[in-house]
Amino acid sequence: MQIYTLIPLQPKLIKHYKKYPKASISAQFRLITENPSYAIFSDYVVLAFVVSCARAAGIKVSKSQIQRTLRMSVELKGNRQVLACLLEVK
């Protein structure tokens, strides 16, 4: 039995955002979604995880950053409800 989780990435993402405060959310999203070992996760889960890690590192996440990332995702493109939910993620 295997357990799939994104938790091992959390310290790496937080460290990255602390070192590079202007790093884009879409680049981190793309790196995770292109990795075959994380292909099991949906785009929403990965994006919410990246947004929460950025906020944990003290980065202010703007609406335009999330919209840019949503345009990259075939699964989430054009979904306004996802944008509203992600703006509330803490």
C-alpha positions in Angstrom: 0.0 0.0 0.0 1.3 3.4 -1.0 0.3 6.7 0.4 0.6 9.7 -1.9 1.1 13.1 -0.4 2.5 16.6 -1.2 3.7 17.2 2.4 7.4 16.4 1.7 7.4 19.3 -0.7 6.2 21.8 1.8 9.6 22.7 3.4 11.2 22.9 0.0 8.5 25.3 -1.3 8.5 27.5 1.8 12.3 27.7 1.7 12.2 28.6 -2.0 9.7 31.4 -1.4 11.6 32.8 1.5 14.8 32.8 -0.6 13.1 34.2 -3.7 10.1 36.3 -2.5 9.2 37.3 -6.1 9.1 33.7 -7.4 6.0 32.9 -9.4 3.3 30.6 -8.3 2.8 29.4 -11.8 6.4 28.2 -12.1 6.2 26.1 -8.9 2.8 24.8 -10.1 4.3 23.8 -13.4 7.3 22.1 -11.8 5.0 19.9 -9.6 2.5 19.1 -12.3 5.2 18.1 -14.8 6.8 15.7 -12.3 5.5 12.2 -13.0 5.5 11.2 -9.3 2.9 13.8 -8.6 0.7 13.2 -11.6 -1.9 11.5 -9.3 -2.9 14.9 -7.8 -5.4 17.1 -9.5 -4.5 20.6 -10.6 -6.7 22.2 -7.9 -5.0 20.2 -5.1 -1.5 21.2 -6.4 -2.4 24.9 -6.9 -4.0 25.1 -3.4 -0.9 23.5 -1.9 1.4 26.0 -3.7 -0.7 28.9 -2.6 -0.8 27.8 1.0 3.0 27.3 1.0 3.6 30.7 -0.5 1.3 32.3 2.2 3.1 30.3 4.9 6.4 31.8 3.7 4.8 35.3 4.1 4.3 35.9 0.4 1.2 37.9 -0.6 -0.6 36.0 -3.3 -2.5 38.2 -5.8 -5.5 37.5 -7.9 -3.5 38.0 -11.1 -0.9 35.4 -10.0 -3.7 32.8 -9.5 -5.4 33.7 -12.8 -2.1 33.2 -14.7 -1.7 29.8 -13.1 -5.3 28.9 -13.8 -4.8 29.7 -17.5 -2.0 27.1 -17.6 -4.3 24.3 -16.3 -6.6 22.6 -18.8 -8.5 21.2 -15.9 -9.1 24.6 -14.2 -9.1 27.1 -17.1 -12.0 29.6 -16.9 -13.3 28.4 -13.5 -14.2 31.5 -11.5 -15.2 29.5 -8.4 -11.7 28.1 -8.1 -10.3 31.6 -8.1 -12.6 32.7 -5.3 -11.8 29.7 -3.2 -8.0 30.1 -3.7 -8.1 33.7 -2.7 -9.5 32.6 0.7 -6.9 29.8 1.2 -4.9 30.5 4.4 
